[in-house]
């Protein structure tokens, strides 16, 4: 299976990242090969120049997510099996993210792992991957999450980095010393996460596309921006969040806008695809 940093893929505002959004939102559910011209036009509607669009296709194929098929003088693209798995996993994570308040029994999963300062590259990899699966670090060598089920993901990361033998883990409730909210504040920058949510609300709350191209572009951008949040927000229980948490309003806005624009955006995508058949 090809290797790629999904965190980077989500974070960068590039043509390739927008292409992945389009593939997940339209190519995946329709399940049909897509002509180059269709993807180039969809990316153009999203604001990407043709040269960048074609480069993004080549790079995505080089990473193993797409495979090309020549038909006469034209080229169409299919998702590879690994590309399909990636997009299905991403779609499940995006659309389930933030839906409903999860109950919490007050227990924390704690992982202790100390890596020498001299091994900075390894420390960076651990921090990146543990943050990606929702862990926070309140103090050096200590990683926490209120999601006990994340233990399997944590073990997979530690196995991959060959650190399992150096780690310790346990499940516990917060004790009488100190303050649980102070621990949360040290582990995650909730203010920064909330600012991202407020920026999302500000951008899409006022957006009212009219034409079919405007709606398609809005849907692409909506999903593209929302893709970041499962990697930014550890989805802490409400008890640990500030009052009037912006993530709640942002989730409802995403769901409402996505539902309102979905049919028109898919219809426009179908029109683009039909024009190239």
C-alpha positions in Angstrom: 0.0 0.0 0.0 1.5 3.4 -0.9 2.5 5.7 1.9 1.3 9.2 2.3 0.9 11.7 5.1 -2.8 12.1 5.6 -2.2 14.9 8.0 -0.4 16.8 5.3 -3.0 15.9 2.7 -5.7 17.5 4.9 -3.7 20.5 5.9 -2.5 21.9 2.7 -4.7 24.2 0.5 -3.4 22.7 -2.7 -4.8 21.5 -6.0 -4.0 17.9 -5.0 -5.8 18.3 -1.7 -8.9 19.7 -3.5 -8.7 16.8 -5.9 -8.9 14.3 -3.1 -12.0 16.2 -1.8 -13.6 16.0 -5.2 -12.8 12.3 -5.6 -14.2 11.5 -2.1 -17.3 13.6 -2.5 -18.3 12.7 -6.1 -16.1 10.0 -7.8 -16.4 7.6 -4.8 -20.2 7.6 -4.4 -20.8 7.4 -8.2 -18.3 4.6 -8.6 -17.5 5.3 -12.2 -14.2 6.1 -14.1 -13.7 9.9 -14.5 -12.3 11.6 -17.5 -9.4 14.0 -17.1 -11.5 16.8 -18.6 -14.2 16.3 -16.0 -11.8 16.5 -13.1 -10.0 19.5 -14.7 -13.3 21.4 -15.1 -14.4 20.6 -11.5 -11.1 21.8 -10.2 -11.4 25.0 -12.3 -14.8 25.6 -10.8 -13.1 25.3 -7.4 -10.5 27.9 -8.5 -7.6 25.7 -9.6 -5.8 26.5 -12.9 -5.5 23.7 -15.5 -1.8 23.2 -15.2 -2.1 22.7 -11.4 -5.0 20.4 -11.9 -3.1 18.2 -14.3 -0.1 18.1 -12.0 -2.3 17.1 -9.1 -3.7 14.2 -11.1 -0.2 13.0 -12.0 1.0 13.3 -8.3 -2.0 11.5 -6.9 -1.5 8.7 -9.4 2.2 8.5 -8.5 1.2 8.0 -4.9 -1.0 5.1 -5.8 -4.4 6.5 -5.2 -5.4 6.7 -8.9 -4.7 4.6 -12.0 -5.1 5.9 -15.6 -6.7 4.2 -18.5 -6.2 5.5 -22.1 -9.2 5.3 -24.4 -8.2 6.5 -27.8 -6.6 9.9 -27.3 -8.3 10.5 -24.0 -7.5 9.4 -20.5 -9.9 8.4 -17.7 -9.1 7.6 -14.1 -10.1 4.9 -11.6 -9.5 4.8 -7.9 -7.1 2.1 -6.9 -8.2 -0.3 -4.1 -6.0 1.5 -1.6 -7.3 4.9 -2.9 -10.9 3.7 -2.4 -10.1 2.5 1.1 -8.5 5.8 2.0 -11.5 7.8 0.7 -14.1 5.5 2.4 -12.2 5.8 5.7 -12.0 9.6 5.2 -15.7 9.9 4.4 -16.7 7.8 7.4 -14.6 10.0 9.6 -15.8 13.3 8.1 -19.5 12.7 8.1 -19.6 11.0 11.6 -17.4 13.6 13.1 -19.1 15.8 15.7 -22.5 14.0 15.4 -24.0 13.6 18.9 -22.8 13.9 22.4 -20.8 10.9 23.5 -21.2 9.6 27.1 -18.0 9.5 29.2 -17.4 7.5 32.3 -14.6 9.8 33.5 -11.7 7.5 32.7 -8.6 8.4 30.8 -6.2 6.3 28.7 -2.7 7.3 29.7 0.4 6.4 27.7 3.9 7.0 29.1 6.7 7.0 26.6 10.0 8.8 26.9 12.2 9.5 23.9 15.6 11.1 24.3 16.2 14.6 23.0 18.8 13.3 20.6 16.1 11.4 18.7 14.2 14.4 17.6 12.9 12.9 14.3 11.3 10.0 16.2 9.8 12.4 18.8 8.3 14.4 16.0 6.8 11.3 14.3 5.3 10.2 17.6 3.8 13.6 18.3 2.4 13.9 14.8 0.8 10.5 14.8 -0.5 10.6 18.4 -2.0 14.0 17.8 -3.6 12.7 14.7 -5.5 10.0 16.6 -6.6 12.5 19.3 -4.1 12.3 22.1 -2.9 15.3 24.0 0.4 15.8 25.8 0.0 17.7 29.1 3.7 17.2 30.0 6.7 15.6 28.3 6.4 11.9 27.9 2.7 11.8 28.9 -0.1 11.3 26.4 -3.8 11.2 27.3 -7.2 10.8 25.7 -10.7 10.3 27.2 -11.4 7.8 24.5 -10.3 4.4 25.9 -11.0 2.7 22.6 -8.0 4.6 21.1 -5.7 2.1 22.7 -5.6 -0.1 19.6 -4.7 2.9 17.4 -2.0 3.9 19.9 -0.5 0.5 19.9 -0.5 0.4 16.1 1.5 3.7 16.0 3.9 2.5 18.7 4.4 -0.8 16.8 5.1 1.1 13.6 7.7 3.3 15.3 9.1 0.3 17.2 8.4 1.9 20.5 5.9 -0.5 22.1 8.6 -2.0 24.3 9.4 1.4 25.8 5.9 2.5 26.5 3.5 2.0 29.5 -0.2 2.5 29.5 -3.0 2.4 32.0 -6.6 3.5 32.4 -7.5 5.7 35.3 -9.7 8.5 36.7 -8.4 11.9 37.6 -7.3 12.0 41.2 -7.8 14.6 43.9 -4.6 16.6 43.3 -4.6 19.4 40.8 -7.4 20.4 38.4 -8.6 18.3 35.5 -9.4 21.3 33.3 -5.8 22.6 33.8 -4.6 19.2 32.5 -6.8 19.5 29.5 -5.6 23.1 28.8 -2.0 21.9 28.9 -2.7 19.0 26.6 -4.7 20.7 23.9 -5.0 24.3 22.6 -8.8 24.5 22.8 -8.7 28.3 22.1 -6.9 27.7 18.7 -9.3 24.9 17.8 -12.3 27.1 18.7 -10.9 29.9 16.5 -10.8 27.5 13.5 -14.4 26.7 14.2 -15.4 30.3 14.3 -13.6 31.0 11.1 -15.5 28.2 9.5 -18.8 29.6 10.7 -17.9 33.0 9.5 -17.0 31.8 6.0 -19.8 29.4 5.3 -22.6 30.9 7.5 -22.9 33.8 5.1 -22.4 31.8 1.9 -25.4 31.6 -0.4 -24.5 30.2 -3.8 -27.0 30.5 -6.6 -25.8 29.1 -9.9 -25.0 25.4 -10.3 -21.3 26.1 -10.6 -21.4 28.3 -7.5 -23.1 25.5 -5.5 -20.6 22.9 -6.7 -17.7 25.1 -5.8 -19.3 25.8 -2.4 -19.8 22.1 -1.7 -16.3 21.3 -2.6 -14.9 24.1 -0.4 -17.3 23.2 2.5 -16.1 19.5 2.6 -12.5 20.5 2.0 -12.5 22.8 5.0 -14.4 20.4 7.2 -11.9 17.7 6.5 -9.4 19.4 8.8 -11.5 19.2 11.9 -11.2 15.5 12.7 -7.5 16.0 12.9 -7.7 19.3 14.9 -10.4 18.5 17.4 -9.9 15.5 19.8 -13.7 15.4 20.4 -13.5 15.9 24.2 -16.6 15.2 26.3 -18.8 18.2 26.9 -17.8 18.3 30.6 -14.2 19.2 29.5 -15.1 21.9 27.0 -15.7 25.6 27.4 -19.3 26.7 27.6 -20.9 27.6 24.3 -18.3 25.5 22.4 -18.2 26.7 18.8 -17.7 23.2 17.5 -21.3 22.4 18.2 -22.6 25.3 16.0 -20.0 24.5 13.3 -21.0 20.9 13.1 -24.7 21.8 12.7 -23.7 24.4 10.0 -21.7 21.8 8.1 -24.5 19.3 8.2 -27.2 21.8 7.2 -25.2 23.3 4.3 -24.0 19.9 3.0 -27.5 18.6 3.0 -28.9 21.7 1.3 -26.3 21.8 -1.5 -25.8 18.0 -2.0 -28.4 17.3 -4.7 -27.6 20.4 -6.8 -23.8 19.8 -6.5 -24.2 16.1 -7.6 -26.4 17.1 -10.4 -23.8 19.5 -11.7 -21.1 16.9 -11.3 -23.2 14.5 -13.4 -23.6 17.1 -16.1 -19.9 17.6 -16.3 -19.3 13.9 -16.5 -22.0 13.4 -19.1 -20.5 16.1 -21.3 -17.3 14.1 -21.6 -18.8 10.7 -22.4 
